[in-house]
């Protein structure tokens, strides 16, 4: 078969054209697709860039973008019970500082890190738990392992407020699923020194006790606000704390309390309660250590209450400074007997009843005063209701429901009624001022408060100042005397009342006073709970032996610091003259001669 090939010029061109056309269309479509894809990605990246710029500068949703970058743990889903507002809290929300009256910082906040975990991405739990226990030995391996095995949880705290060394140690473990959360920690530079007055905060920096709780709202979110200024003085607080701790240890006491108050303005410059605790770890302290004996504890204050009985009797004119009572024999009311610890066995003038702390003489004075006037005077001193003071731990006095004559007598020397040390120190300051004083924990806290109602005349204020000084010069408070500083005050010793029963061999001893007595600037109270006498006190555990020496040492230290110049001995001339006119002041005194005259006539209780 013969095949004939056509010349090229005679072949059809359609196939060539069709091939070239198909290639051209494919190339065009590819270019369009590339352009569309490129445009899509360009637009996408542009929109993403705009969005990133928006959230990084303005913020969106629960967290700003910068917070997400610097705190990667916030990208984790969270348990429903986690307060995410706290987790994402802006750094400018810092709790205000607290300073003492001289500007010394006593509470501040520092930036720390807290350790959080996402257990769902943690493996080798036993190994990780052992590593964490080595860094935080206070928590067991088992506890850490239990937390890490909570595989349904994606966010939980493992440890709050790490130190830099602890944070580095965790980093060195190199465990995925462990993160650090930026946090703030409350720091108390002086540890337990202000534990009960300042109080403490919880892990989320919320005030839980003391001034921290009372001023919680004012202290929150206050980075730019001025510090909260308390009336406390770091130097005086330290002195009071040291001396109370020394006495508590020496006499194996269950506890102690002390308060020093500036009388002109009612500002508390020192407040201590022992035992105390570390406010950084309040959960590790016992209930007894956290208990504020100074403001929340209530005690039968014993003979310190004789101050108020005598002041009331003088004010209501049921007795005069020249009067007195027969204290030669105990008073018997049914099966109850009222006697003196160290009886003089004779008639006593009013100054002697107070200086010698005669229960018999004071009980008779209270009967002449009467229950109604006694109650009215105690109420005028604020002893029937809680004190208005800037801590939440405030006691309500325990006041008798009924007030028969026996109660009138026992209350006259501080039995049957219980108040806090804060009540007592304010009351003594009010007696030497003549009007009820407001009391405050804030520097300048009473500047805009009106003066309290008058309670004593000027003459009786003067008498009470002299009588308080007399107790320290010649009575039961001699151990508190510091020459040159005119300390005046009253000792107190009472059997401790526990659940309605009196413990005969367990005492609450105290001293409350003022100085200088002739023009009082400060009131001071020392209370020692259940001290045990030793050889240095000849076995005694009374206010004069236990609490008085504490006041002596504190005043010796603080008075020069507060620029108080010693007074000459002549400052006591009037008090010494008053004492010289009593039987205790000499057998030839005016009162002694009068008593001898009256006794010859068979009179054993006189008032003149």
C-alpha positions, 0 to 999 in steps of 0.5 A, spaced: 500 500 500 502 506 498 502 512 502 502 519 500 504 525 505 501 532 504 505 538 503 505 542 510 502 548 506 496 543 505 495 541 512 489 543 516 491 549 522 485 548 527 489 543 531 495 547 532 491 553 534 486 549 539 493 547 543 495 554 543 489 557 545 488 552 551 495 553 554 494 561 554 487 560 557 490 555 563 496 560 564 491 566 565 487 562 570 493 561 574 495 568 574 488 570 576 488 564 582 495 567 584 492 574 584 486 572 588 490 568 593 495 573 594 490 578 595 486 574 600 492 573 604 494 580 604 487 582 606 488 577 612 494 579 614 492 586 614 486 585 618 490 581 623 495 586 624 489 591 625 486 587 630 493 585 634 494 593 634 487 594 637 487 589 642 495 590 644 493 598 645 486 598 647 484 591 650 479 586 648 475 581 652 477 579 659 485 580 658 489 585 654 493 582 649 500 584 653 497 581 659 496 574 655 503 575 652 506 576 659 502 571 663 501 565 658 498 561 663 492 566 662 491 562 655 489 556 659 481 555 660 480 556 667 475 552 672 469 556 674 471 557 681 477 561 679 476 569 680 479 571 673 478 578 675 484 577 680 488 573 676 488 579 670 488 584 675 492 590 673 498 592 676 496 599 678 491 596 683 496 596 689 494 596 696 496 602 700 502 603 705 501 604 712 505 608 716 506 610 723 505 617 726 513 618 724 512 616 717 515 609 718 512 604 713 509 598 717 505 595 712 507 595 704 506 591 698 511 588 693 510 584 687 511 577 687 510 571 683 505 565 684 505 558 681 500 555 677 499 549 673 495 546 668 495 538 670 492 536 663 499 537 660 503 535 666 506 528 665 511 524 670 507 527 676 511 523 681 517 526 679 514 533 678 511 532 685 518 530 688 521 536 685 516 541 688 516 538 695 524 539 695 523 547 693 517 547 698 518 542 703 512 545 708 507 541 703 508 534 702 509 530 696 503 526 696 499 533 696 503 536 690 501 529 687 494 529 688 493 536 685 497 534 679 492 528 678 486 533 677 486 532 670 479 535 669 482 542 672 486 546 667 488 552 672 490 551 679 494 554 684 500 550 687 504 555 691 502 563 692 508 568 693 514 565 691 521 568 693 526 569 687 530 563 689 524 559 689 521 561 682 528 560 679 528 553 682 521 551 679 524 554 672 530 549 673 525 543 673 523 545 666 516 542 667 511 544 661 504 546 664 507 550 670 507 557 670 508 564 674 502 569 675 504 576 677 502 577 684 502 582 690 504 580 697 503 584 703 509 585 707 510 587 714 517 590 715 517 589 723 513 582 723 509 581 729 510 587 733 504 590 730 500 584 729 494 585 733 493 593 731 495 592 724 492 585 723 493 581 716 490 580 709 488 574 706 492 571 700 488 575 695 490 581 699 483 582 703 484 585 710 482 580 715 483 583 722 485 589 725 486 596 721 487 592 715 480 589 715 477 596 718 480 600 713 480 595 707 476 599 702 480 605 703 487 601 702 485 597 696 487 600 689 491 605 692 497 606 689 497 613 688 494 615 694 498 617 700 499 612 706 494 611 711 497 614 717 496 610 724 497 614 731 502 608 733 509 610 734 514 605 732 519 606 738 514 606 743 511 600 741 517 596 741 519 598 748 512 596 750 512 590 747 519 588 749 518 589 756 511 585 756 515 580 753 520 580 758 515 579 764 511 574 760 517 570 760 519 571 767 513 570 770 510 564 765 504 568 764 499 566 759 499 572 756 499 580 757 496 586 754 499 593 754 496 600 751 499 607 751 495 613 750 496 620 748 491 624 753 490 631 750 488 628 743 486 621 745 491 617 740 493 610 742 501 610 740 502 603 742 498 597 743 500 590 744 497 583 746 501 577 747 502 572 745 502 574 738 504 571 731 507 572 724 502 576 720 505 573 714 502 567 716 496 568 721 494 561 719 500 558 722 498 561 729 494 558 734 487 562 736 490 564 743 496 568 739 491 571 734 486 573 740 487 581 741 487 581 749 488 589 748 481 590 745 477 584 745 479 580 751 474 582 757 477 581 765 475 583 772 480 589 773 480 588 780 482 594 784 483 599 778 476 600 779 476 603 786 479 609 782 472 610 779 468 609 785 472 614 789 471 619 783 464 618 783 463 619 791 467 625 790 463 628 785 456 626 788 459 629 795 457 622 798 464 623 801 470 628 802 477 628 801 477 629 809 472 623 810 474 616 811 471 609 813 472 603 819 476 598 815 478 594 822 473 588 820 471 584 814 464 585 811 460 579 811 453 579 807 450 572 808 456 567 806 460 572 803 466 576 806 469 582 804 476 583 807 483 587 805 489 583 802 493 587 807 489 589 813 491 596 817 486 593 822 483 601 823 479 606 821 482 609 814 482 616 811 479 617 804 487 617 801 489 611 805 483 607 803 485 608 796 493 608 797 492 602 801 487 599 796 482 597 802 476 593 799 472 594 806 473 602 805 471 602 798 465 597 799 462 602 804 464 608 800 460 604 794 454 603 799 453 610 801 454 612 793 448 607 792 447 603 786 444 608 781 449 613 782 455 608 781 452 605 775 450 612 772 458 614 773 461 607 770 456 608 764 458 616 763 465 613 762 463 608 757 464 602 761 457 599 759 458 599 751 464 597 746 469 603 745 469 606 738 476 604 735 478 603 728 479 595 729 474 590 728 476 586 734 472 590 740 469 587 746 462 588 749 463 589 757 460 584 761 455 587 766 451 584 771 444 584 770 441 585 777 445 590 781 443 588 789 447 591 794 452 586 794 454 587 787 454 595 788 460 593 793 464 588 789 463 592 783 467 598 787 473 594 787 472 591 780 469 584 781 463 582 778 464 586 772 468 585 766 471 590 761 477 590 756 484 594 757 482 599 752 476 601 756 480 601 762 485 606 759 480 610 756 476 611 763 482 613 767 484 618 762 477 621 762 478 621 769 484 625 769 481 630 764 474 631 767 470 629 760 469 622 756 475 622 751 474 619 744 480 614 742 483 613 736 488 609 732 489 614 726 494 620 727 489 626 727 483 621 728 480 626 733 481 632 730 474 634 728 471 630 734 467 634 739 469 633 746 466 628 750 461 630 756 463 632 762 464 627 768 468 631 774 468 638 776 475 641 776 476 640 783 475 633 783 479 632 777 485 635 781 483 631 787 484 624 783 490 626 780 493 627 787 490 621 789 493 617 783 500 620 785 499 618 792 498 611 790 505 610 787 509 614 792 506 611 798 501 605 796 501 599 792 504 602 786 510 604 788 514 599 784 511 603 778 515 610 780 520 613 776 523 619 780 522 626 776 516 623 771 510 623 776 507 617 775 500 616 778 496 610 777 492 604 781 494 597 781 489 591 780 489 584 782 483 579 781 482 572 781 481 570 774 474 568 772 473 562 767 466 560 765 463 563 771 468 560 776 473 564 780 480 560 780 483 562 787 491 561 785 490 564 778 490 572 778 489 577 772 494 583 775 494 590 772 497 597 773 493 603 770 496 610 770 498 617 767 504 621 767 506 626 769 500 626 774 500 634 775 498 635 768 497 628 764 500 627 757 500 620 757 495 614 760 498 607 760 496 600 762 499 594 763 495 587 764 499 580 765 494 574 765 495 569 770 503 570 772 506 566 777 510 569 782 517 567 783 523 568 788 524 576 786 517 577 788 517 573 794 512 568 791 507 574 790 503 575 783 499 582 784 499 588 780 504 591 785 509 586 784 508 584 776 505 590 772 508 596 776 515 594 774 513 594 767 510 601 767 517 603 771 521 600 765 517 603 759 516 610 762 524 610 763 525 609 756 520 612 753 519 619 757 526 622 754 525 619 747 519 624 747 522 630 750 519 629 757 524 633 762 524 630 769 520 634 774 523 637 780 521 633 787 518 639 789 512 637 784 510 632 789 509 637 795 502 638 795 501 630 795 506 629 800 502 634 804 496 631 803 499 624 806 502 627 812 495 629 814 493 622 814 494 616 820 499 613 815 503 620 814 504 620 822 501 619 829 501 626 830 497 628 823 490 632 824 486 626 822 490 621 827 488 626 832 481 626 830 480 619 830 483 618 837 478 623 839 472 619 835 475 612 837 474 614 845 467 616 844 466 609 840 465 612 833 469 607 828 466 610 822 467 618 821 466 623 815 468 630 816 
